[in-house]
Amino acid sequence: MNPLRKSPLHDVIARQQPEWGMVNAMPTALQFDQGDSQRSATLGIADLSCLWRHGLKGPRSVEWLETQGIAVPAVNCWAPLADGGLIARLGKTEFMLEDGLMGNTARHIQSLLADRPDGVYPVLRQDAAFALTGAALQQLLRQTCSFNFKTLDAASRPLVLTTMVGVPVTILPQATSDGMLYRLWCDGTYGEYLWRTLLDIALELDGGAIGLNHLILEGKSQ
């Protein structure tokens, strides 16, 4: 039996008394209140730490991933996985894989890495993971990050390593049928601070926290 996992954002989210559900053995906020749908359209912030992710790096990481049938994206880009989820290339030989709600590629890769293939090293990922969505996204980004996201072409699947309110983050902009969805990861120890900061700004912009029920991760345009 898998031990109970806990989001780095759990305690700060619990203060808002959301409706909880279990996802990948982790208590996850599914909905906050009846205003979730409106906030999702305006400026919604969701906790996606429940998604299973794992990392790897090393001089033979590209070759090894290709032998597993995984298409390797360019540096600082990402690509969808065949069963949902994504692979992000954080550097020349460093990668993060994250499963969607139904896939298991990242979990499978983690199990294969237990055999210690030559020239490939596992990287434990204990990120706080966020999703940002809504019409006021660019206003939030302008207030929290110096990078100009409007210069990016989402169709090229870019990955941005930058800082947000002083916190090192990895940000992935994704065009969907519902508009832009921004995925964000940071070290779990900074998670509560970043959540509180983003939530304060979102509330000023008539947005706020939303639950996983209001993010359709599988089937988003990729």
Backbone hydrogen bonds, N-H to C=O, Kabsch-Sander energy under -0.5 kcal/mol:
donor,donor_aa,acceptor,acceptor_aa,energy
5,R,25,A,-3.2
10,H,7,S,-1.7
13,I,9,L,-2.3
14,A,10,H,-2.7
15,R,11,D,-0.9
16,Q,13,I,-2.1
17,Q,14,A,-1.7
19,E,31,Q,-3.8
20,W,18,P,-0.5
21,G,28,T,-1.9
23,V,21,G,-0.6
23,V,26,M,-2.4
26,M,23,V,-0.9
28,T,21,G,-3.2
30,L,19,E,-3.2
30,L,28,T,-0.6
31,Q,19,E,-1.2
36,D,33,D,-1.7
39,R,35,G,-2.5
40,S,36,D,-2.5
41,A,37,S,-1.4
42,T,38,Q,-1.8
43,L,39,R,-2.2
44,G,40,S,-0.5
44,G,133,T,-3.0
45,I,208,G,-1.8
46,A,131,A,-2.4
48,L,46,A,-0.6
48,L,129,A,-3.2
49,S,129,A,-0.6
51,L,48,L,-1.7
54,H,97,L,-2.4
55,G,123,V,-2.1
56,L,95,F,-2.0
57,K,121,Y,-2.1
58,G,93,T,-1.3
60,R,119,G,-2.4
61,S,58,G,-1.8
64,W,60,R,-2.6
65,L,61,S,-2.5
66,E,62,V,-2.2
67,T,63,E,-1.7
68,Q,64,W,-0.9
68,Q,65,L,-0.8
69,G,66,E,-1.6
70,I,65,L,-2.0
71,A,69,G,-0.5
76,N,89,R,-1.7
77,C,74,A,-1.3
78,W,157,R,-1.8
79,A,87,I,-2.2
81,L,85,G,-1.6
84,G,81,L,-1.8
86,L,98,E,-2.7
87,I,79,A,-2.6
88,A,96,M,-3.2
89,R,77,C,-2.8
90,L,88,A,-0.8
90,L,94,E,-1.6
91,G,94,E,-1.2
95,F,56,L,-2.9
96,M,88,A,-2.4
97,L,54,H,-3.2
98,E,86,L,-2.8
99,D,52,W,-3.1
108,H,104,N,-2.3
109,I,105,T,-2.8
110,Q,106,A,-2.2
111,S,107,R,-1.8
112,L,108,H,-2.1
113,L,109,I,-2.2
114,A,110,Q,-0.6
114,A,111,S,-0.8
115,D,112,L,-1.6
116,R,113,L,-1.9
120,V,117,P,-1.7
121,Y,57,K,-3.5
123,V,55,G,-2.7
126,Q,124,L,-0.6
128,A,186,C,-2.5
129,A,127,D,-0.6
130,F,184,L,-3.1
131,A,46,A,-1.8
132,L,182,Y,-2.7
133,T,44,G,-2.0
134,G,180,M,-0.7
135,A,41,A,-2.4
136,A,42,T,-3.0
137,L,134,G,-1.4
140,L,136,A,-1.8
141,L,137,L,-2.5
142,R,138,Q,-2.3
143,Q,139,Q,-1.3
144,T,140,L,-1.1
145,C,141,L,-2.3
149,F,147,F,-1.0
151,T,148,N,-1.5
152,L,149,F,-1.5
154,A,152,L,-0.7
156,S,153,D,-2.0
157,R,154,A,-1.8
159,L,76,N,-2.2
160,V,171,I,-2.9
161,L,159,L,-0.5
162,T,160,V,-0.7
162,T,169,V,-2.1
164,M,167,V,-2.5
165,V,144,T,-2.6
167,V,164,M,-2.3
169,V,162,T,-3.0
170,T,185,W,-2.2
171,I,160,V,-3.0
172,L,183,R,-3.0
174,Q,181,L,-2.4
176,T,179,G,-1.8
179,G,176,T,-1.7
181,L,174,Q,-2.8
182,Y,132,L,-2.9
183,R,172,L,-2.8
183,R,181,L,-0.5
184,L,130,F,-2.0
185,W,170,T,-2.3
186,C,128,A,-1.9
187,D,168,P,-0.5
188,G,126,Q,-0.7
190,Y,187,D,-2.1
191,G,188,G,-1.2
194,L,190,Y,-2.4
195,W,191,G,-2.7
196,R,192,E,-2.7
197,T,193,Y,-2.2
198,L,194,L,-2.7
199,L,195,W,-2.7
200,D,196,R,-2.2
201,I,197,T,-1.7
202,A,198,L,-2.7
203,L,199,L,-2.6
204,E,200,D,-1.5
205,L,201,I,-1.2
206,D,203,L,-1.4
207,G,202,A,-3.4
208,G,43,L,-2.6
210,I,45,I,-2.4
212,L,29,A,-2.6
213,N,30,L,-1.8
214,H,211,G,-1.9
215,L,212,L,-1.9
217,L,215,L,-1.2
220,K,217,L,-1.2
